[in-house]
Structures are given as C-alpha cells and as structure tokens.
C-alpha cells in the first residue's frame, strides 16, 4: 500500500506540479 501511495504522489506531482505540497496529498490519501 505504501509503495502504491508513493507512486500516486509522484504521478500527482507530475500532473499538478510542485504547487501541491506532499503534506496536503498525504492528508487527502488515507
């Protein structure tokens, strides 16, 4: 699960760019 979460975060950052903080993504993904 943790590995998939990291991949998702990387994909999101690729799409939205560094504008979204990793902390915000962690709060969004349970």
Helices and strands as residue ranges (DSSP letters): H 2-16, G 17-19, H 22-28
